[in-house]
Amino acid sequence: MSTGVESSPVVAEASHPAAPGWPWYSVRVKPKFERVVVQSLASKGLATFLPLYKERRRWSDRVKVVELPLFPGYVFCSLDVQQRLPVLQTPGVLHFVSFDGEPAPVDPLEIRSLQRAASSGAPLAPWPYLREGQRVVVARGPMRGLSGILLKVRDEFRLIISVTLLQRSVAVEIDREAVRPA
């Protein structure tokens, strides 16, 4: 049973630095195989990245801090995509994240941001992917249970509540941490 995220820094397991020019790819792996796959790929000389965070877990007899993947079921690997067979033959690997049958590279800015955040020592934790315009539900606070559309105005988040019959809407400022996807 989880008691929440502990405020401790994120840890990252990484192997060799990425070869210059090779993009990073997201590799889908079997549940709880992230570390095994990273170690196997590193032993093959491939650059890998597995961002981890610390969470405090409570059992009936003790509390323990465990390291968990920020993206369960995924690891990042930098390689020449034409040479992907050794990755696909690694035990625990399911497939590359692909579009139209071709492995899709991770945006270089996003992977650099993740690596920088992971090495910063700042606490990180998984978060539901929320985008502007998405329908959300307020999970806590005085507006708990309300649903609406998430809107960002000048670095502040607002919940848009609409009355369809009247074709009118109102915006209320909301703490981004209080909402979850509907």
QUIBEL-V482283 format. One record per residue. N is the residue number from 1. NEAR is the number of other C-alpha atoms within 8 Angstrom. Layout:
<<N | NEAR> <N | NEAR>>
This chain:
<<1 | 5> <2 | 7> <3 | 7> <4 | 7> <5 | 8> <6 | 7> <7 | 7> <8 | 10> <9 | 12> <10 | 15> <11 | 12> <12 | 10> <13 | 10> <14 | 10> <15 | 10> <16 | 9> <17 | 7> <18 | 10> <19 | 8> <20 | 4> <21 | 4> <22 | 9> <23 | 10> <24 | 13> <25 | 14> <26 | 13> <27 | 13> <28 | 12> <29 | 14> <30 | 10> <31 | 7> <32 | 7> <33 | 10> <34 | 15> <35 | 8> <36 | 8> <37 | 14> <38 | 15> <39 | 8> <40 | 9> <41 | 13> <42 | 12> <43 | 7> <44 | 6> <45 | 7> <46 | 13> <47 | 15> <48 | 17> <49 | 12> <50 | 15> <51 | 14> <52 | 13> <53 | 15> <54 | 15> <55 | 12> <56 | 13> <57 | 12> <58 | 11> <59 | 7> <60 | 4> <61 | 5> <62 | 6> <63 | 8> <64 | 7> <65 | 8> <66 | 8> <67 | 9> <68 | 9> <69 | 10> <70 | 10> <71 | 8> <72 | 9> <73 | 11> <74 | 11> <75 | 15> <76 | 11> <77 | 12> <78 | 13> <79 | 14> <80 | 8> <81 | 6> <82 | 4> <83 | 7> <84 | 9> <85 | 6> <86 | 7> <87 | 8> <88 | 9> <89 | 7> <90 | 10> <91 | 5> <92 | 9> <93 | 13> <94 | 9> <95 | 8> <96 | 10> <97 | 10> <98 | 8> <99 | 7> <100 | 4> <101 | 5> <102 | 6> <103 | 10> <104 | 10> <105 | 8> <106 | 10> <107 | 7> <108 | 8> <109 | 6> <110 | 8> <111 | 10> <112 | 8> <113 | 8> <114 | 9> <115 | 9> <116 | 8> <117 | 10> <118 | 15> <119 | 9> <120 | 7> <121 | 10> <122 | 9> <123 | 9> <124 | 11> <125 | 8> <126 | 6> <127 | 4> <128 | 6> <129 | 5> <130 | 7> <131 | 6> <132 | 8> <133 | 7> <134 | 9> <135 | 10> <136 | 12> <137 | 13> <138 | 13> <139 | 9> <140 | 9> <141 | 7> <142 | 4> <143 | 7> <144 | 9> <145 | 8> <146 | 7> <147 | 11> <148 | 11> <149 | 12> <150 | 14> <151 | 10> <152 | 9> <153 | 7> <154 | 4> <155 | 5> <156 | 8> <157 | 12> <158 | 12> <159 | 13> <160 | 12> <161 | 11> <162 | 9> <163 | 8> <164 | 6> <165 | 5> <166 | 5> <167 | 7> <168 | 8> <169 | 8> <170 | 7> <171 | 8> <172 | 8> <173 | 8> <174 | 9> <175 | 7> <176 | 6> <177 | 5> <178 | 10> <179 | 11> <180 | 11> <181 | 10> <182 | 6>>
